Structures are given as structure tokens and as C-alpha cells.
Amino acid sequence: MHEDQATPALPAEPSAGEQKHFGVGSPGNGANDEQLMAAFSCGVPGAFDELFLRYKQPLFGFFRRRVADQAQAEELTQETFLAVLRSASHYKPSATFRTYLYAFAFNLLRAHRRKAAFRAMFHAASEREPAARGSLDREMVLRDAVNRLERIDREVLLLREFEQLSYAEIAELLGLPLNTVRSRLFRARMALREMLTAPAQRTAPGDDLAEGEELA
């Protein structure tokens, strides 16, 4: 993100009565996400700060599981919050704030992937993550297995298991019927289980013995 990028101007500060109406006169008083975002769109001080604290780590995790580079994940996280800031004056609570936030995240992720695909046309080196090189590191094995899932199945699985969105929120984000979300999630879980257990089943007897160790 460019350092000279201007932060969007906030609306005029609301009256005490307006703050009381939104229930966020003190942003840490247990207001829900939608109340905080509605209050911020009207200029309540601190409302967006609370939303940022609630979602900065989940949003970073969303991108980190989808892009190989940590710095790029941090950049996309900042860009998402900036997009929310810019659109604050147009916010309408027609969906949960979480769905609203991840819709921005998906748009930025798609744009990032389009740029990466364009750059790949001019570079011979693959941008995919390196193989696990025979390591038993579970995180790398899991990441590789998830990346091999069908695209929609992968997104449904990540949104449910890692972002912990509800079935209804996933359906709205991806534009899928609710029953399709359920069936896709089931299929993704089964495929992932099969991929993670298959290597162990193919291991030959004695492969796990230490070097120089013999069977009794």
C-alpha cells in the first residue's frame, strides 16, 4: 500500500443522542459489529477502531491461507480495511458485517490473483509454493491438500473451518444455494480426508524405522 494514499475523510461527529441510538457511546461496551459499523458510518469516534481490533487477525488469516507471501497477505488485509473505510458513508446493514467485510476481501483477492496470473505469463518460474520435500510437517501437508481441492469446494471449506462463517453467510458470499454449500462442504471434507490418509496407507512396512534399526 502506498504511504501517500490519503485516508478517506470521516463524516461529521454525531451528537450524543445519535451515539446513544447506536449503543456505542463507548465503543468497548459490547456493541455488535453491525452497530459499530453503522455508528462509524455516522462518525462515532472509536467505532472503527473496535472493528479493526476484532477482525485484523481473522482477516489476515483469511489471506494468509490463500496467498503464499506473508507480506502480500498483510498488504491485502490493509487494503480491505481501507476499502471498508472508503465505503463507510454508503453502508447499509442488509447483511452481517462479517459478510460485508469478507465480500471486500474476496474482491481484492480476485484482483490479486488476476495480476499474479498476468505476471506469470511473462515469467517462466512458477509462483506456486514449494513442495514439502518429503517433510512430515503437518501444516505444509495440509496446505498442499487444501490447494488440490476444487476451487469452490476449497473456498467453502476455508470459509467454514477457518473463517467460521455460517452456511448462510457462505451461501451469500459465493452466490450458492444453501444446500449446495452443505453438499460442497461435505465433499471437500471427504476429499481432504482421503488425501491426508492416502500417503500413510501407501507407506511400506519398515519405512518408519530409524536409520540402521532392524526388525526384531
C-alpha positions as CSV (number, residue, x, y, z in Angstrom):
1,M,0.0,0.0,0.0
2,H,1.4,3.4,-0.9
3,E,2.3,5.6,2.0
4,D,0.9,8.7,0.3
5,Q,-2.5,7.2,-0.1
6,A,-5.0,9.5,1.6
7,T,-7.2,8.2,4.3
8,P,-10.9,8.8,3.5
9,A,-12.5,11.7,5.3
10,L,-14.9,10.7,8.1
11,P,-18.4,12.1,8.4
12,A,-19.1,14.8,10.9
13,E,-19.1,13.7,14.5
14,P,-22.6,12.7,15.7
15,S,-24.4,14.1,18.6
16,A,-24.6,12.3,22.0
17,G,-28.1,11.3,21.1
18,E,-27.1,9.7,17.9
19,Q,-24.3,7.8,19.7
20,K,-26.8,6.6,22.3
21,H,-29.1,5.5,19.5
22,F,-26.4,3.2,18.1
23,G,-25.5,1.9,21.5
24,V,-21.8,2.7,21.1
25,G,-21.2,5.9,23.1
26,S,-18.3,3.9,24.5
27,P,-17.1,1.5,21.7
28,G,-16.0,-1.2,24.1
29,N,-19.4,-1.6,25.7
30,G,-20.4,-4.8,23.9
31,A,-22.0,-3.3,20.8
32,N,-22.2,-5.8,18.0
33,D,-20.4,-5.5,14.7
34,E,-23.4,-4.1,12.8
35,Q,-24.0,-1.4,15.4
36,L,-20.3,-0.4,15.3
37,M,-20.2,-0.1,11.5
38,A,-23.5,1.8,11.4
39,A,-22.1,4.1,14.1
40,F,-18.8,4.6,12.3
41,S,-20.7,5.5,9.1
42,C,-22.2,8.4,11.1
43,G,-18.9,9.4,12.6
44,V,-18.9,7.9,16.1
45,P,-15.3,8.1,17.3
46,G,-13.6,4.7,18.0
47,A,-16.2,2.6,16.4
48,F,-14.0,1.5,13.5
49,D,-11.0,1.0,15.8
50,E,-13.0,-1.6,17.7
51,L,-14.0,-3.4,14.4
52,F,-10.3,-3.3,13.4
53,L,-9.2,-5.0,16.6
54,R,-11.9,-7.6,16.2
55,Y,-11.1,-8.6,12.6
56,K,-7.4,-7.8,11.9
57,Q,-6.2,-11.3,12.8
58,P,-9.1,-13.2,11.3
59,L,-8.8,-11.2,8.1
60,F,-5.0,-11.7,7.9
61,G,-5.6,-15.4,8.4
62,F,-8.1,-15.4,5.5
63,F,-5.5,-14.0,3.1
64,R,-2.5,-16.0,4.6
65,R,-4.3,-19.2,3.8
66,R,-4.8,-18.1,0.2
67,V,-1.5,-16.4,-0.8
68,A,2.0,-17.7,-0.4
69,D,3.7,-14.5,0.7
70,Q,3.1,-13.2,4.2
71,A,3.8,-9.6,3.3
72,Q,1.3,-9.8,0.5
73,A,-1.3,-11.1,3.0
74,E,-0.6,-8.1,5.2
75,E,-1.0,-5.8,2.3
76,L,-4.3,-7.2,1.3
77,T,-5.5,-7.1,4.9
78,Q,-4.8,-3.3,5.0
79,E,-6.3,-2.8,1.6
80,T,-9.5,-4.5,2.7
81,F,-9.9,-2.2,5.8
82,L,-9.2,0.8,3.5
83,A,-12.0,-0.3,1.2
84,V,-14.4,-0.5,4.2
85,L,-13.3,3.0,5.2
86,R,-13.9,4.4,1.8
87,S,-17.4,2.9,1.6
88,A,-18.5,3.7,5.1
89,S,-20.8,6.5,4.1
90,H,-22.7,4.1,1.9
91,Y,-23.0,1.3,4.4
92,K,-26.4,-0.4,4.8
93,P,-26.8,-3.2,7.3
94,S,-28.6,-5.6,4.9
95,A,-26.2,-8.4,5.9
96,T,-23.9,-9.1,8.8
97,F,-20.8,-7.0,9.0
98,R,-18.6,-10.1,8.7
99,T,-20.2,-11.0,5.3
100,Y,-19.8,-7.3,4.3
101,L,-16.1,-7.4,5.2
102,Y,-15.3,-10.7,3.5
103,A,-17.0,-9.5,0.3
104,F,-14.4,-6.8,0.1
105,A,-11.7,-9.3,0.9
106,F,-12.8,-11.7,-1.9
107,N,-12.9,-8.8,-4.4
108,L,-9.3,-7.8,-3.6
109,L,-8.2,-11.5,-3.6
110,R,-9.6,-12.0,-7.1
111,A,-7.9,-8.8,-8.3
112,H,-4.6,-10.0,-6.8
113,R,-4.9,-13.4,-8.5
114,R,-5.7,-11.8,-11.9
115,K,-2.5,-9.7,-11.5
116,A,-0.5,-12.7,-10.5
117,A,-1.8,-14.7,-13.5
118,F,-0.9,-11.9,-15.8
119,R,2.6,-11.6,-14.4
120,A,3.1,-15.4,-14.7
121,M,2.6,-15.1,-18.5
122,F,6.0,-13.3,-18.6
123,H,7.9,-15.4,-16.1
124,A,8.9,-19.0,-16.5
125,A,9.2,-19.6,-12.8
126,S,6.2,-21.0,-11.1
127,E,4.6,-18.9,-8.3
128,R,3.3,-21.9,-6.5
129,E,4.6,-22.8,-3.1
130,P,7.5,-25.3,-3.0
131,A,6.7,-28.9,-2.3
132,A,7.0,-30.3,1.2
133,R,10.3,-32.1,0.1
134,G,9.3,-35.2,2.0
135,S,8.9,-33.3,5.3
136,L,6.3,-34.6,7.7
137,D,5.3,-31.1,8.6
138,R,1.6,-31.2,9.0
139,E,0.9,-27.6,8.1
140,M,2.6,-28.0,4.7
141,V,0.9,-31.3,4.0
142,L,-2.5,-29.8,4.9
143,R,-1.9,-26.7,2.8
144,D,-0.9,-28.8,-0.2
145,A,-4.0,-31.0,0.2
146,V,-6.4,-28.0,0.5
147,N,-4.8,-26.4,-2.6
148,R,-5.6,-29.5,-4.6
149,L,-9.4,-29.3,-3.8
150,E,-11.7,-28.0,-6.5
151,R,-11.8,-24.2,-6.2
152,I,-15.4,-23.8,-4.9
153,D,-15.0,-26.7,-2.6
154,R,-11.8,-25.2,-1.2
155,E,-13.4,-21.8,-0.6
156,V,-16.4,-23.3,1.1
157,L,-14.1,-25.4,3.4
158,L,-11.8,-22.5,4.3
159,L,-14.7,-20.1,5.0
160,R,-16.4,-22.7,7.2
161,E,-13.4,-24.3,9.0
162,F,-11.1,-21.3,9.3
163,E,-13.2,-18.1,9.0
164,Q,-16.1,-19.9,10.8
165,L,-18.8,-18.3,8.7
166,S,-22.3,-19.8,8.9
167,Y,-23.7,-21.7,6.0
168,A,-26.0,-18.8,5.2
169,E,-23.0,-16.3,5.1
170,I,-21.1,-18.6,2.8
171,A,-24.0,-19.0,0.5
172,E,-24.4,-15.2,0.3
173,L,-20.7,-14.6,-0.3
174,L,-20.3,-17.2,-3.0
175,G,-23.7,-16.9,-4.6
176,L,-24.7,-20.5,-4.0
177,P,-27.9,-22.2,-2.7
178,L,-27.7,-23.2,0.9
179,N,-28.0,-26.9,0.2
180,T,-25.1,-26.6,-2.3
181,V,-22.9,-25.1,0.4
182,R,-23.7,-28.1,2.6
183,S,-23.0,-30.7,-0.1
184,R,-19.8,-28.9,-1.2
185,L,-18.5,-28.8,2.3
186,F,-19.2,-32.5,2.8
187,R,-17.5,-33.3,-0.4
188,A,-14.5,-31.1,0.5
189,R,-14.1,-32.7,3.9
190,M,-14.2,-36.2,2.4
191,A,-11.7,-35.4,-0.3
192,L,-9.4,-33.8,2.2
193,R,-9.6,-36.8,4.5
194,E,-8.8,-39.1,1.6
195,M,-5.8,-37.1,0.5
196,L,-4.4,-36.9,4.1
197,T,-4.8,-40.6,4.8
198,A,-3.7,-41.9,1.4
199,P,0.1,-41.3,2.0
200,A,0.0,-43.3,5.2
201,Q,-1.7,-46.2,3.6
202,R,0.9,-46.3,0.8
203,T,3.8,-46.4,3.3
204,A,5.7,-49.7,3.1
205,P,6.3,-51.7,6.2
206,G,9.5,-50.7,7.9
207,D,9.7,-47.3,6.2
208,D,9.3,-45.5,9.5
209,L,12.2,-47.3,11.1
210,A,15.2,-45.2,12.1
211,E,18.3,-45.5,10.0
212,G,20.2,-48.6,11.0
213,E,17.3,-50.0,13.0
214,E,16.2,-53.6,12.3
215,L,13.0,-55.5,12.7
216,A,13.1,-57.9,15.6
